[in-house]
Amino acid sequence: MAEPVRFFMDQHIPAAVSHGLGRHGVDVLTAQDAGRCGQPDIDQLAFATLDQRVLVSFDPDFLALHQAGTSHTGIAWCQAHKHGIGQLIQALLLIHGVLDRDSMKNHVEYL
């Protein structure tokens, strides 16, 4: 059976997104809850990868890490302020409902 996607939210993702996903039973960990705010991007991505989580971020530096060949368990990226809270929740629920951990490995999903 395929393992469901779990998310690690970068510190800039609004808390309402994590709460909304949690209400739908999605496993979400925030940088705040993990005590990782302010850590370098490469360390954040390594942490998410070690914990087998898809990193959710507005930060284009994660796209550069992906382009440079850094291995990861998935990145869900979108431009800041592109979507409202509800739209962002729906996009992440779609990822959670359609993709699994294996399909997200070294994959960027643009929201």
N, C-alpha and C positions, 0 to 999 in steps of 0.2 A: 504494500500500500504506500502511496506517495505521501511524503511528509509535507504538512502545510507550511506555507511561508510564515515566518515570524519577522517582526519589524523592530529595528532600532532607529529611533527618531533622533536626528541631529538636534542640537539645542535650540535651533531657530524655528523648528516646526511648532506651531501653536499647540498648547496643551489640549485644546478642544478637539483636535484631530485624534490624539491618542485616546482621549476619553470616549469619543464616538466609536472608534474601532473596538475599544474594550467592551462597549455595550453590545457589540455584535459578536463577542466571543473571540476576537482576534488577539493573539499574544503580541503585546507591545511592550517594549522597554524604551524609556527615554534617557537621553544623555544626563538629564537632571537626576533621575532616579538611580542611575548607575554611578553618579558622582564623577562624570566625565566631561563636564562643561569646560571649555577652554583648551582641551587636549588637541594636539596637532591632528590634522586631517588623516594622515597616514596611520596614526595610532587609533583613531576612531574607526577607520575602515578595518584595521586588523582586529580590533575588539569585536566588531560586528561579525566578522568572518569566523573568529574563534568560537563565538556563541551561535554560529549558524543563523544569522539574522540578515535580512535585507536592510541596508542602510537607506533611510529616507531623508532627503536633503534638498535645499535650495542652492547649495554651494557648488558652483561650477568646478571648483578644485577637485571634486570627486570624479568628475568626468575626465579631467586631465590624468588622474591616477589610473583610471580604467584604460584610457588611450595609451598610457605608458606601459601597460601590460601587468599592472598590479593585480594579483589574484584576489577574488572576493566572492562572497555568496550572494551578490546582487545589490544593485543600486536602483532605487526609485527616485527619479530626479524631476524637478520642475522649477521653472523660473519663479522667484518670489513674487507674490501678489498676482500670479496668473489665475489662480483659482481661489474661490472662497472656501471656507471651512467645509461646508457640505459637499462641494464638488471634489475636494481633495479626499475626503473620507470615501466618497463613492468610487473614485479612481483606485484607491488602495484596496477597497473591498473587492473590486473587480480583479485586481492582481491576486489577492488572497483566494478568490473563488475559482480562478482559471489556471493559475500557475502553481507549481510546487517548488520545493527547495532545489531539486535537481535542475529544473528548467531555468532557475534564476542564477545559477552559478556562472560567474563572469559575464553576466548580462546586465545591461542598463535598460530599464523601462522608463521611457519619457512620458511624463504625465501632462 
